[in-house]
Amino acid sequence: MPDKATISHRGEKYEIGRGRRFYGIWAVGAPYDAPIDRWPENHDGWQQAWTRFSTIEVPGTITAVTPERRGLRLGALRRRAETADGGRAGTRSRGGALLAGEGLLVLGVVLGLAGLFPQYEGGQSLLSQWDQVVPHLCYVIGWMLTAGFVALSVARPSNAVRLGSLFGLGLSAVTFGLFVADLGEVVSGGVSLGTGLVVSLLGWLACTAGSALAFWASGAQPAQYGQPGAQARSSRPVRPGLAHAGPLGLLVLAGIGTAASFAPSWDSYTLVATATGSSQTVTAGNAFSEPAMVIAGNVIVMVMVIAVATLAALWRPPRHGALLLAGAIVPVAAQAVSALIQAGQAATPAMFGISSAQAAAAGLTISTGLTPIFWVYFVFVISLMVSCAWLFTEPDRPAMAGFPGSPWLPAGADQGPRDAASPLTTDDEDSDVSEESDDPDDADDTDSDGADSDTGTEGDGQSAYVR
């Protein structure tokens, strides 16, 4: 029996790779001849093996294993030493950025909570306005979650920092437009500037900077994990391909629908004068009937919702895109909750420029409600939530990276040269193949010499981890 296996990916408890004529899963540290399961060495076998591996492994711990290249040993050793020195320096700088990001997030959360108490706009605090305090509390709680994820990675390096920072960046992107709209109310002269708005803006700035620093620091994962030869899996948007058409179309449509239904009036008021028997319905809240800077803030919100939804559909792994989208959903959902709270509050004649004496003389009654377009918005927000849940549960099935086609073929098959075989790829990676092939070092990973399947040396020269 051969005494080695070629490992492709490793998690906290298990690793997946290729044995002789099969794909298998091993417990980390277990001998080659004791796989916990095995599958045929073909495309379907790899997909089944990966599905099983991603199901039993701890989420967020799976990393690709770096291939060990063959060639001039002296040059390889020198490059490895230089990489290690640079990696240690990079890890220290990114570790400092991670701590700074956590500090900024904590500061931002404190400022966000402090901004609830002083006057915000027009001489009123957020705490005195239930329809306003609930959205701001949602923002602060969202950034608290981001700080919590980052803190987990400070205590023990993990993927939590990547997930938390993406959530925070999605939240910051949409709330930026909302804060611009609030500031626009002050700039236009409609309301007075309060300390609460200033403190809340500083809190947003601190949380945004902290999330960005944490996102950058998450690039130091390989050294932090302490896994020999481990390589952090790429977390980024990819070039759209046919495989992205469905998810991308659905998420972009949901984002456009949410943005389009955010602009029209949501509030509806019906005024009935019992003395005359007349009634009038008035709508309010149209995003484009406000001062210029308020309109700009609302447009920013709409653009950010569409942009984040698009990025989330293209992000790989999909779970990371789901966290980015979840951050953006928090403020748009909070706006819906705010509208529901406002609709449940009693309207006063003064809101329409009518004095109490005039209202009493006319027997005026005012009822509040929501326009049909609000419920359209509500449905689109629900669709974004469903899309986010779907992205979070979508399995990520990469190809067995760094390996040419299988050197073994079934009996009776055409025994062509080994370098004629093509690597296994998934639909998600098809769009990136051309980019990855530009690296001249990639060509060094392929051993084009013929391989005898009876010698048990498949993958020789490319094995990332050989027992």
C-alpha positions as CSV (number, residue, x, y, z in Angstrom):
1,M,0.0,0.0,0.0
2,P,1.4,3.5,-0.9
3,D,2.6,5.5,2.1
4,K,1.6,9.0,1.0
5,A,-1.4,11.1,0.1
6,T,-1.7,14.5,-1.6
7,I,-3.7,16.9,0.7
8,S,-5.6,19.8,-0.9
9,H,-7.5,21.5,1.9
10,R,-7.3,21.2,5.7
11,G,-9.6,22.3,8.5
12,E,-9.5,22.1,12.3
13,K,-10.3,18.4,12.5
14,Y,-10.2,16.9,9.0
15,E,-8.3,17.2,5.7
16,I,-9.2,16.3,2.1
17,G,-7.0,15.2,-0.7
18,R,-6.1,12.5,-3.2
19,G,-4.9,9.0,-2.5
20,R,-4.1,6.3,-5.0
21,R,-7.1,6.1,-7.3
22,F,-9.5,7.9,-4.9
23,Y,-10.4,11.1,-3.1
24,G,-10.4,10.8,0.6
25,I,-11.0,12.5,3.9
26,W,-8.6,11.9,6.8
27,A,-8.6,13.1,10.4
28,V,-5.7,15.5,10.9
29,G,-2.6,13.5,11.9
30,A,-4.2,10.1,11.0
31,P,-2.1,7.7,8.9
32,Y,-2.7,7.5,5.2
33,D,-4.2,4.0,5.3
34,A,-7.0,5.1,7.6
35,P,-9.3,7.5,5.7
36,I,-12.6,8.1,7.3
37,D,-14.2,7.9,3.8
38,R,-13.2,7.7,0.2
39,W,-14.7,8.4,-3.3
40,P,-13.9,7.5,-6.9
41,E,-11.2,9.7,-8.5
42,N,-13.4,11.6,-10.9
43,H,-15.3,14.9,-11.0
44,D,-18.4,13.5,-9.3
45,G,-16.3,11.9,-6.6
46,W,-14.5,15.1,-5.8
47,Q,-17.8,17.0,-5.5
48,Q,-19.2,14.4,-3.2
49,A,-16.0,14.4,-1.1
50,W,-16.0,18.2,-0.8
51,T,-19.7,18.2,0.2
52,R,-19.0,15.7,2.9
53,F,-15.9,17.5,4.0
54,S,-17.6,21.0,4.3
55,T,-20.4,19.4,6.2
56,I,-18.3,17.7,8.9
57,E,-15.6,20.3,9.3
58,V,-15.9,23.3,11.6
59,P,-17.2,26.3,9.5
60,G,-14.6,28.9,8.7
61,T,-11.6,26.8,9.4
62,I,-11.0,25.3,6.0
63,T,-7.9,26.5,4.2
64,A,-6.1,25.5,1.0
65,V,-2.7,23.8,1.4
66,T,0.2,25.5,-0.3
67,P,1.9,23.2,-2.9
68,E,5.6,22.4,-2.3
69,R,7.5,23.2,-5.4
70,R,10.5,21.3,-6.7
71,G,13.6,22.8,-8.3
72,L,16.8,24.3,-7.1
73,R,16.7,23.7,-3.4
74,L,19.0,26.6,-2.5
75,G,16.9,29.1,-4.3
76,A,13.7,27.6,-2.8
77,L,15.1,27.8,0.7
78,R,16.2,31.4,0.2
79,R,12.8,32.4,-1.1
80,R,11.2,30.6,1.8
81,A,13.4,32.4,4.3
82,E,12.7,35.8,2.7
83,T,8.9,35.0,2.7
84,A,9.0,33.9,6.3
85,D,10.8,37.2,7.4
86,G,8.4,39.3,5.4
87,G,5.4,37.3,6.7
88,R,6.5,37.9,10.3
89,A,6.8,41.6,9.7
90,G,3.5,41.7,7.9
91,T,1.8,39.7,10.7
92,R,3.1,42.2,13.3
93,S,1.8,45.2,11.3
94,R,-1.5,43.6,10.6
95,G,-1.8,42.4,14.2
96,G,-1.4,46.1,15.3
97,A,-4.0,47.1,12.8
98,L,-6.4,44.5,14.2
99,L,-6.0,45.9,17.7
100,A,-6.4,49.4,16.4
101,G,-9.5,48.4,14.5
102,E,-11.0,46.8,17.6
103,G,-10.2,49.9,19.6
104,L,-11.9,52.2,17.1
105,L,-15.0,49.9,17.0
106,V,-15.3,50.0,20.7
107,L,-14.9,53.8,20.7
108,G,-17.6,54.1,17.9
109,V,-20.0,51.9,19.9
110,V,-19.6,54.1,23.0
111,L,-20.1,57.3,20.9
112,G,-23.1,55.8,19.2
113,L,-24.7,55.0,22.6
114,A,-23.7,58.5,23.9
115,G,-25.4,60.1,20.9
116,L,-28.8,58.9,22.0
117,F,-29.0,61.2,25.0
118,P,-28.2,64.8,23.9
119,Q,-30.3,66.9,21.5
120,Y,-30.0,65.4,18.0
121,E,-32.0,67.7,15.7
122,G,-34.5,70.4,16.4
123,G,-34.0,70.4,20.1
124,Q,-35.1,66.8,20.6
125,S,-33.0,63.8,21.6
126,L,-33.2,60.5,19.9
127,L,-34.5,58.9,23.1
128,S,-37.6,61.2,23.0
129,Q,-38.5,59.9,19.5
130,W,-39.2,56.2,19.4
131,D,-39.3,56.1,15.6
132,Q,-35.8,57.5,15.6
133,V,-34.1,55.8,18.5
134,V,-34.9,52.3,17.3
135,P,-33.0,52.6,14.0
136,H,-30.0,54.1,15.7
137,L,-30.0,51.4,18.3
138,C,-30.0,48.8,15.5
139,Y,-26.9,50.5,14.0
140,V,-25.1,50.5,17.3
141,I,-26.0,46.8,18.0
142,G,-24.7,46.0,14.5
143,W,-21.4,47.6,15.2
144,M,-21.3,45.8,18.6
145,L,-21.6,42.5,16.8
146,T,-18.7,43.6,14.5
147,A,-16.6,44.5,17.5
148,G,-17.4,41.1,19.0
149,F,-16.3,39.2,15.9
150,V,-13.0,41.1,15.8
151,A,-12.5,40.6,19.5
152,L,-12.8,36.8,18.9
153,S,-9.9,37.0,16.4
154,V,-7.8,39.1,18.8
155,A,-8.1,36.5,21.4
156,R,-7.7,33.6,19.0
157,P,-6.9,34.2,15.3
158,S,-9.8,33.0,13.1
159,N,-12.0,33.9,10.2
160,A,-14.3,35.8,12.6
161,V,-12.4,39.0,11.9
162,R,-13.1,38.7,8.1
163,L,-16.8,38.0,8.7
164,G,-17.2,40.7,11.3
165,S,-15.4,43.4,9.2
166,L,-17.5,42.6,6.1
167,F,-20.7,42.9,8.2
168,G,-19.5,46.3,9.6
169,L,-18.5,47.6,6.2
170,G,-22.0,46.7,4.8
171,L,-23.6,48.5,7.7
172,S,-21.4,51.6,7.3
173,A,-22.0,51.9,3.6
174,V,-25.8,52.3,3.9
175,T,-25.8,54.3,7.1
176,F,-23.4,56.8,5.5
177,G,-26.3,58.0,3.3
178,L,-28.7,58.2,6.2
179,F,-26.3,60.3,8.3
180,V,-25.8,62.6,5.2
181,A,-29.6,63.0,5.0
182,D,-29.8,63.9,8.7
183,L,-27.0,66.4,8.3
184,G,-28.7,67.8,5.3
185,E,-31.7,68.7,7.4
186,V,-29.5,70.9,9.5
187,V,-27.6,72.4,6.6
188,S,-30.8,73.4,4.8
189,G,-31.8,75.4,7.9
190,G,-34.9,73.3,8.7
191,V,-33.7,72.2,12.1
192,S,-31.0,73.1,14.6
193,L,-27.8,71.1,15.0
194,G,-27.6,69.1,18.3
195,T,-24.7,67.5,20.1
196,G,-26.2,64.1,19.6
197,L,-25.9,64.3,15.8
198,V,-22.2,65.3,16.1
199,V,-21.4,62.5,18.5
200,S,-23.3,60.0,16.4
201,L,-21.4,61.1,13.3
202,L,-18.1,60.6,15.1
203,G,-19.3,57.2,16.2
204,W,-20.0,56.3,12.6
205,L,-16.6,57.5,11.5
206,A,-14.8,55.4,14.2
207,C,-16.8,52.3,13.4
208,T,-16.2,52.6,9.7
209,A,-12.5,53.1,10.2
210,G,-12.3,50.2,12.6
211,S,-14.2,47.9,10.2
212,A,-11.8,48.9,7.4
213,L,-8.7,48.3,9.5
214,A,-10.0,44.9,10.7
215,F,-10.8,43.9,7.1
216,W,-7.2,44.8,6.0
217,A,-5.8,43.0,9.0
218,S,-7.7,39.8,8.1
219,G,-5.2,39.3,5.3
220,A,-2.7,38.0,7.8
221,Q,-4.6,34.7,8.4
222,P,-1.9,32.2,7.3
223,A,0.7,33.2,9.8
224,Q,-1.8,33.7,12.5
225,Y,-3.3,30.3,12.2
226,G,0.0,28.6,12.8
227,Q,-0.8,25.9,10.3
228,P,2.4,24.8,8.5
229,G,2.0,25.5,4.8
230,A,-1.6,26.7,5.2
231,Q,-2.8,29.3,2.9
232,A,-5.8,31.5,3.6
233,R,-8.6,31.0,1.1
234,S,-9.3,34.0,-1.1
235,S,-12.1,36.2,0.1
236,R,-13.1,38.6,-2.6
237,P,-15.6,39.3,-5.4
238,V,-14.9,37.4,-8.5
239,R,-15.4,38.1,-12.2
240,P,-19.1,37.2,-13.0
241,G,-19.6,34.2,-15.2
242,L,-22.5,32.0,-16.2
243,A,-22.7,30.4,-12.8
244,H,-23.3,33.9,-11.2
245,A,-26.2,34.8,-13.6
246,G,-29.0,33.5,-11.4
247,P,-27.8,34.7,-8.0
248,L,-26.5,38.0,-9.4
249,G,-29.8,38.7,-11.2
250,L,-32.0,37.9,-8.2
251,L,-29.9,40.0,-5.7
252,V,-29.5,42.9,-8.1
253,L,-33.3,42.9,-8.7
254,A,-34.0,42.8,-5.0
255,G,-31.5,45.6,-4.4
256,I,-33.0,47.8,-7.2
257,G,-36.5,47.1,-5.9
258,T,-35.6,48.0,-2.4
259,A,-33.9,51.2,-3.6
260,A,-36.8,52.2,-5.9
261,S,-39.4,51.7,-3.2
262,F,-37.3,53.6,-0.7
263,A,-37.8,56.9,-2.5
264,P,-41.6,57.4,-2.7
265,S,-43.8,58.6,0.2
266,W,-44.5,56.1,2.9
267,D,-46.6,58.1,5.4
268,S,-50.3,58.6,4.8
269,Y,-52.6,60.9,6.7
270,T,-56.4,61.2,6.3
271,L,-58.0,64.4,7.7
272,V,-61.7,64.4,8.2
273,A,-63.7,67.5,9.2
274,T,-66.9,66.3,10.8
275,A,-68.4,69.8,10.7
276,T,-68.4,69.9,6.9
277,G,-68.2,66.2,6.1
278,S,-65.1,66.7,4.0
279,S,-61.9,64.6,4.0
280,Q,-58.4,64.8,2.6
281,T,-55.6,62.3,2.3
282,V,-52.0,63.7,2.5
283,T,-48.8,61.7,1.9
284,A,-45.4,62.6,3.2
285,G,-41.8,61.4,3.1
286,N,-40.9,61.5,-0.6
287,A,-37.1,61.3,-0.8
288,F,-37.0,63.8,-3.8
289,S,-39.2,66.5,-2.2
290,E,-36.6,67.4,0.4
291,P,-33.7,69.9,0.4
292,A,-30.8,69.1,-2.0
293,M,-28.4,67.6,0.6
294,V,-31.2,65.4,2.0
295,I,-31.9,64.1,-1.5
296,A,-28.2,63.4,-2.0
297,G,-28.2,61.3,1.2
298,N,-31.2,59.3,0.1
299,V,-29.6,58.7,-3.3
300,I,-26.5,57.5,-1.6
301,V,-28.5,55.0,0.4
302,M,-30.2,53.7,-2.8
303,V,-26.9,53.4,-4.6
304,M,-25.2,51.6,-1.7
305,V,-28.0,49.1,-1.4
306,I,-27.7,48.1,-5.0
307,A,-23.8,48.1,-4.9
308,V,-23.7,45.9,-1.8
309,A,-26.2,43.4,-3.1
310,T,-24.2,43.1,-6.3
311,L,-20.9,42.6,-4.4
312,A,-22.5,40.0,-2.2
313,A,-23.7,38.0,-5.2
314,L,-20.1,37.9,-6.6
315,W,-18.2,37.4,-3.3
316,R,-16.5,34.1,-2.7
317,P,-16.8,32.3,-0.4
318,P,-20.6,33.0,-0.5
319,R,-20.8,33.0,3.3
320,H,-18.6,36.1,3.3
321,G,-20.9,37.8,0.8
322,A,-23.8,37.0,3.0
323,L,-22.2,38.8,5.9
324,L,-21.6,41.9,3.8
325,L,-25.2,41.9,2.7
326,A,-26.5,41.3,6.2
327,G,-24.7,44.5,7.3
328,A,-26.5,46.5,4.6
329,I,-29.9,44.9,5.5
330,V,-29.7,46.1,9.1
331,P,-30.4,49.8,8.3
332,V,-32.9,49.2,5.5
333,A,-34.9,46.9,7.8
334,A,-34.6,49.5,10.6
335,Q,-36.1,52.1,8.4
336,A,-39.1,49.8,7.9
337,V,-39.5,49.3,11.6
338,S,-39.2,53.1,12.1
339,A,-42.1,53.7,9.6
340,L,-44.3,51.2,11.4
341,I,-43.7,52.9,14.8
342,Q,-44.4,56.3,13.3
343,A,-47.6,55.0,11.7
344,G,-48.8,53.9,15.2
345,Q,-48.3,57.4,16.7
346,A,-51.1,59.9,16.8
347,A,-50.8,62.9,14.4
348,T,-51.4,66.4,15.6
349,P,-53.1,69.3,13.7
350,A,-49.9,71.3,14.1
351,M,-48.2,69.0,11.7
352,F,-50.4,70.4,9.0
353,G,-50.3,74.1,10.1
354,I,-53.7,73.9,11.8
355,S,-54.2,75.4,15.3
356,S,-56.0,73.5,18.1
357,A,-58.8,76.0,18.0
358,Q,-59.4,75.6,14.3
359,A,-59.3,71.8,14.6
360,A,-61.8,71.8,17.4
361,A,-64.2,74.1,15.5
362,A,-64.1,71.9,12.4
363,G,-64.3,68.7,14.4
364,L,-61.0,67.6,12.8
365,T,-59.8,64.0,13.2
366,I,-56.6,62.7,11.8
367,S,-55.8,59.0,11.1
368,T,-52.3,57.8,10.1
369,G,-51.3,54.9,7.9
370,L,-48.8,53.7,5.3
371,T,-49.0,53.9,1.6
372,P,-49.0,50.8,-0.6
373,I,-45.4,51.5,-1.8
374,F,-44.2,51.0,1.8
375,W,-45.5,47.4,1.7
376,V,-43.7,46.9,-1.6
377,Y,-40.5,48.1,0.1
378,F,-41.3,45.7,3.0
379,V,-41.5,42.8,0.6
380,F,-38.2,43.6,-1.1
381,V,-36.5,43.9,2.3
382,I,-37.8,40.4,3.1
383,S,-36.4,39.2,-0.3
384,L,-33.0,40.6,0.6
385,M,-33.1,38.7,3.9
386,V,-34.0,35.5,2.1
387,S,-31.2,36.0,-0.4
388,C,-28.8,36.6,2.5
389,A,-29.9,33.4,4.2
390,W,-29.4,31.5,0.9
391,L,-25.9,32.9,0.4
392,F,-25.0,31.9,4.0
393,T,-26.1,28.3,3.4
394,E,-24.7,27.9,-0.1
395,P,-21.9,25.4,-0.1
396,D,-18.5,26.6,-1.3
397,R,-17.0,23.8,-3.5
398,P,-13.6,24.8,-4.9
399,A,-11.7,22.6,-7.2
400,M,-8.8,20.5,-5.9
401,A,-6.4,23.3,-6.3
402,G,-2.8,22.9,-7.6
403,F,-3.2,19.5,-9.1
404,P,-3.3,18.5,-12.8
405,G,-5.7,15.8,-14.0
406,S,-5.7,12.4,-12.4
407,P,-2.7,10.3,-13.5
408,W,-4.9,7.2,-13.2
409,L,-7.5,6.3,-15.7
410,P,-10.1,3.4,-15.6
411,A,-9.3,0.2,-17.4
412,G,-9.6,0.5,-21.1
413,A,-9.4,4.3,-21.1
414,D,-7.1,6.2,-23.4
415,Q,-3.7,6.5,-21.5
416,G,-2.8,9.9,-22.9
417,P,0.2,11.9,-21.6
418,R,-0.3,13.3,-18.1
419,D,0.1,17.0,-19.0
420,A,-2.9,16.6,-21.4
421,A,-5.2,16.3,-18.5
422,S,-7.0,19.4,-17.3
423,P,-7.5,20.5,-13.7
424,L,-10.8,20.1,-12.0
425,T,-12.6,23.5,-11.6
426,T,-15.9,24.6,-10.4
427,D,-18.3,27.1,-11.9
428,D,-17.3,29.7,-9.3
429,E,-13.6,29.4,-10.4
430,D,-14.1,29.4,-14.1
431,S,-14.1,33.2,-14.2
432,D,-10.8,33.4,-12.4
433,V,-8.8,30.8,-14.3
434,S,-7.5,33.2,-16.8
435,E,-6.3,35.6,-14.0
436,E,-4.6,32.9,-12.0
437,S,-2.8,31.5,-15.1
438,D,-1.0,34.8,-15.5
439,D,1.3,33.9,-12.6
440,P,4.5,32.5,-14.1
441,D,5.1,30.5,-10.9
442,D,1.9,28.5,-11.6
443,A,3.6,26.8,-14.4
444,D,6.3,25.5,-12.1
445,D,3.7,23.5,-10.1
446,T,3.0,21.2,-13.0
447,D,5.1,18.1,-13.5
448,S,4.6,17.2,-17.2
449,D,6.6,14.0,-17.0
450,G,4.7,10.8,-17.4
451,A,3.6,8.9,-14.3
452,D,3.2,5.2,-13.8
453,S,0.1,4.6,-11.8
454,D,1.6,1.4,-10.4
455,T,4.4,3.2,-8.6
456,G,2.0,5.1,-6.3
457,T,3.7,8.4,-7.0
458,E,0.8,10.4,-8.3
459,G,1.1,14.2,-7.6
460,D,4.9,13.8,-7.2
461,G,6.5,17.2,-7.2
462,Q,3.2,19.0,-6.3
463,S,2.2,17.5,-3.0
464,A,1.4,20.1,-0.5
465,Y,1.5,17.7,2.3
466,V,2.9,14.2,1.9
467,R,2.9,11.4,4.5
